[in-house]
Structure formats: C-alpha cells, structure tokens
C-alpha cells in the first residue's frame, strides 16, 4: 500500500498546475517524474523520523548505520570522486557539455543553442563522452555488465 500511495502522490503532484507549468516539455518526462518521486520519498522519510522522535539525519550531518546506509554513502562518495576525476580529463568544451546535459539536465536542443552547436553535434559529442565515461568507470570496477551499442547502453546477456 505504501508503494501505491507513493505513486498516487507523485502523480497528484505532477499534475498540479504549478508543477505542470514548471515542466518545459523538452526534458525527458521520466526524469522529471523521478525527481518528484524522490522529493515525495524524502518528505515521507523526514515525517517518519519526526513522528518517532528522531532528528532527521541530514541535519545532523551523519547517516544511520543500519540497512547499509553508511556503505551506500561511502560508495556514492567514491563514484562522485571518480566522476570528478573523469571530468578533469575532459576538454573545456566537453566539460561544459557534460555540465549542461548531466549537471543541469538540459535537453540536447537547449545545450546546443547555449554552446553554438547543432543538436546532432551535441548528440555525437555526448555519445563520445558517455562511452569514455563507461570505459573509465569499468576500468575501476563499476558498471561492468554494460556495453555500448549504437547510441544506447545495454546489459550483456547473462548479467543481472
């Protein structure tokens, strides 16, 4: 029932007039919806912590150690530092494209206009960056079950 309530709340918020006005129509809608779902989950988590008399752990600057929270936090930090290291190896133009597309979440058309490129140029450069990032992370033990095929990434058969 909690999952059903989460989904209903997510879509209820997604169809509020203010939220609909915030969606620009060019970004992938799934990403927009996932952001709303993440916010609903965070809000519910905070409400539960307050209801049982706990301080929300974000305000204390620490993560509870139950349920693998600490391990997940450490892995997230490691991946963040790996991505930061990868970005240092990019050219200035590639770094700007990386930030526009993956940091700010701009659509290819918007990123192209800000960079003075065509959408297909952005698409090709983005594909090159994503392919190099995949190889970079795989060399460090992450995303080993993925491979590039065309413009997308796929799991190899037999990998879970």
N, C-alpha and C positions, 0 to 999 in steps of 0.2 A: 504494500500500500504506500510505503514511503516513496518508492520509485515512481509510482503513478502520480502521487501528489507533486513530486518534483517536476515531472514532465508537464503536468497541468499548470503549475505555477510559472514555469518557464514560458510556455506558450501564451499564458494570460499576460505576462509582462511584455512579451514580444509584440503582441497586438494592441498594446496601449497606444493611444495617439502620439504621445511624446516619444515613445520608443520607435514607432514606425517612421516618424519624422526624422529620427536620428540615422536611420539606415539609408545609405546613399545609393543603393541599387547596383553598384558596380563590384563591391567586395563579395566574396562567396558568402551566401546566406548561412551556410552551415557554421562557419567561423563566428559569425555574428550571434547565432543562436547558442553556440557553445559558450560564448562569453557571458551571455545572460544566465545560462545554466550554472556556470561557475560561480557567478555572483549569488544566485539563489542558494547554492550549496554552502558558500561561505557564511551567508547570513543565517542559515539554519544551524550551522555549526556553532557560531557565536551565541545564538539564542540558547542552544542546549547547554553550553558551558556556563552561561549566566544563570540558567534555570537550576543547575545543580550546585551553584555557589562557587564555581571556578572562575579564575581570571582568564580571559582569552589569552592563549599562549603567544599570539603575535605581539601583544602589548608588553609581555614580559621579555621578549627577545629570545625565547627558547622554545624548543619543540618537545612535547612529551615523548618519552622513550618507548611507549607501548605501541604495538602494531607496526613496528618498523619505521616510525616517523623519523628517527634520527638517521637511520641508514638511508632513507629516501632523501633527506636533506643533504647528507654528505654526497650522495651520488649526483643530486641536482647541482650542487656546487662544483663538482668535478666536471660535469658536462658543460656548465656555464664557462668555466675556465678554458676548457678545450675549444669551445666555440670562439671565445675571445682570442685565443691563440691563433685559430684559423683566420679570423678577421684581420689580424695583424699582417698576415701574409698576402692579403688582397691588395690590389692597386687601389688608389683613391676612388676611382670611378666604380670599381667593383664593390668597395666598402659602402659607398653611397647607395648603390643599387640594393645591396644586402639590407641596409637600414630602412630604406624606403619600402621595400617589399615585405621583409620579415620582421623588422622592428616596428614600423608604423602600420603595416598591414595594408598599404595602398594597392589598388588594382594595377595591373600592368599598364593600362592606358594612362592613369594618373602619374605613375612613376616615369613613364616615357616622356610625358609632357614636361615634367619637372627636370628631367635630365637632357632634354633636347634630342631625344631619340625616337624611333618608331617603336610601336608595340612589338613587332617581330624582332627587332634588335634587342629589346629588353628581354623578350622571351628566350632568345638564344643565349644571351649572356647569363640570364638566371639559370638556365639549364646547366651551363658550364659550371657555375658556382655550386649548384646543388650536387652535381656529380662529383666535383672535387671535395666538397664537404663530406659527402658519403664516404669517399675513399679515405679521407683524413680520419673520420670517426671509426671506420672499420679497422684501420691500422692501429687504433688504440683500444680495440676490443668492444666497440659499440656497433649496433645495427648490423651485425654480421650476417643476418638472414636476408638482407635486402640486396637487390641489384637494380641497375637502371635498364630500362627497356623503352626506347623511344623517348617520350617526354615525361614518363612517369617512373615510379619506383614500385617494384613488386617483391613479394616474398618468394624465395625459391621454393619449389615443391619439396615437401617433406620437412620444411622448417615450420615451427609453430610460433 
